[in-house]
């Protein structure tokens, strides 16, 4: 009889130890995963890291601008010398004006399109997507080794 009581006592003690260990583990997980508390604990490191990242971004942007402006200047001069008499600024301006007018006409035509056409287009698009899904799942189920899926 004593051995049964000893075994029960050991089980109770083991459960108590496991509960205590589980409590410590939960506390540690909360401690490690609480990002706000971690930021408060490591405030200096976060500020230094952000300042370093900002410095890298500023230097990178400045470098890209300097290199890019030099590169564009060279390309611009090269184009002027090569295309000097072929392309005139007035021709480019006329083409831009023509393209803007064409774009405005296209947008206006889309706005004048009847609501029934817009609804039909959207419905056709939705039906095509659904049909594509059904066909794809059917083909995949056909070639699959296991049972066909219920949703297809």
N, C-alpha and C positions, 0 to 999 in steps of 0.2 A: 504493500500500500504506500509505503514511503516513497518508492520510486515514482509512482504515478503523481504524487503531490510534488515531488521535486521537478518532474517533467513539466507540470502545469506552471510551477513557479518560474522555471526557465523560459517557458513560452511567454509568460506575462512580462518578464524582464526583457526578453528579446523584442517584444512588441513595443515596449516603452523606449528601448534604445533606437528601434527603427523609426518611431514617431519623432524622437528628438533629432535623429539624423535627417529625416525628411524635412522637418521644420528648418534646420540649418541650411539644407540644400535649397529649399524654396526661398529663404532669405537671400542666399548668395545669388540665385538666378535673378531675383528682383533687383538686387544691387547691381549686377552686371548689365542687365537689360534696360535699366531706367536711364534713357539717354539724356533727360533733362538734368538729373542728378550728376551724371557723368560730365556734362558740360559745366555744371557748377564746380565740380571737383577739379576739372582740368581747364579752367577759364584761361589761364595764361597760355597754355599750349594751343588752345583754339584760336586765341587772338593772334599769336605769332604765326600759326598756320595760315589763317585768313590773310594776314598782311603779306606773307610770302607768296601766296597764290595771287593776290592782287598785283604784287610787284611783277611776277612772271607774266601775267596777262598784259599789264601796261607795257612792259618791255617788248613783248611779242607783237602787240598791236603797233607800237612805234616802229619796230623793225620792219614789219610787213608794209607799213605805209611808206617808209623811206625806200625800201627796195622796189615796191610797186610803183612809186612815183618816178623813180629813175627808169624803170623798165618801160613805163607808159610814155615817158618823154622820148625815149629812143624810138619806140614804135611809131609815135606820132610824127616825128621828124622823118623817119624812113618812109612812112606813107605819103607824106607831103612831097618828098622828092620823087618817089616812084609813080604816084598817081597824079602828080601836079596838074596836068592839063586834062586828065581823063574824068575826074570827078570834081564838080564844083559844089560849093556850099549851098548855092541856090537850088541845085538839083536835089540835094539831100533834104532841104527844107520842104520842097514841093512833095517829095515822096512821103515824108513824115505826115504832112497835112493830108495827103491822099489816104494813107493808112488809117489815120485817126477818123476821117470821114467814113471810111469803109467799116471800121469797128463800131462807130456810132450807128450806122445803118443796120448792122447785124444785131446789135443789142436792141434797137427799136423793133426790128422784125420779130425777135424773140418775145418782146413784151406784147406785141399785137397778136401773138399766137393764141387761138381760142383755148379756153380752159379745158374743154373736152379733149383736145389734142395733148395737152400737158398731162392730164389724168391718164389717158390711154398709154402714153409713153412710159409713165411711171409704173402703171399696172403691168405692161409688157415686160419691163425690166425686172420687176419683182417675180413675175411668173417664170421668166427665163432663169433667174437665179434658183428658184425652187425646183424647176425641172432639172436643171444641172445637178443640183444636190441629190435628187431622187435617182437620176441616172447613174451618177457616180457611186452612190451607196449600193445600188443594185448590182453594178458591175463588180464592185469590191466584194460584195457578199457572194456573188457567183464564183469568183476565183478564190475565195477564202477557204481554208481547210475546215474551219469550225462552222457552227450553226449560223444561219442568217440572223441579222439583228432584227429586233421587234419593230423598231421605228421606221424601217424602210419598206 
